[in-house]
């Protein structure tokens, strides 16, 4: 009986170090997984900031080109390229908005990290998180920050709806009245008051008809109706 008790005590003594080692290994594994989770959360936060920054820059450009288009139609200058989002030099740098949105998400745009692109217009933004991963069982994480990149694209929704020309029965390229009014004088595109009248502009925006009346620019379409903004891979 005494020998049996001695044998059991010996077995328990031998198992105890193995038990301690297993518990320590499991604890280390748990802490390592926690560190990986911390790093993943920091990386996800950085990606959220990059997405917001890129979209912020693209939406700011969209708003500015919409105003440029409105101004061009109002003063009678060329606007067709602006409708396609081309040929526009924004008065304010859209990348300023990229930094603002990154900051709202605890990150900063890295130096040279907001890059415009063209055909179509796009903004590629790289950010760095303000907070590091933090201390963990993995060395170096306390100073490790996450970086992330995102690209947002601005694409036109609308094209000019150009009706087919009316038949010219005279064959001289001037139509029925040769471009004359009822008194035989050139109409010249003037209204009853003798002032130049700007023709309405008919657009087709993703299958929807939109009419812009230069005399009622208070009804000018919103930027989101003229241009789409989305993240690109």
Buried (B, 14 or more C-beta within 10 A) or exposed (E): EEEEEEEEEEEEEEEEEEEEEEEEEEEEEEEEEEBBEBBEBBBEBBBBBBBBBBBBBBBBBBBBBBBBBBEBBBEEEEBEEBBBBBEBEBEEBBBEBBBBBBBEBBBBBBEEBBBBBEEBBBBBBBBBBBEBBBEBBBEEBEEBBBBBBBBBBBBBBBEEEEEEEEEEEEEEEEBEEEEEEEEEEEEEEEEEEEEEEBEEBEBBBEEEEBEBBBEEEEEBBEBEBBBBBEEBE
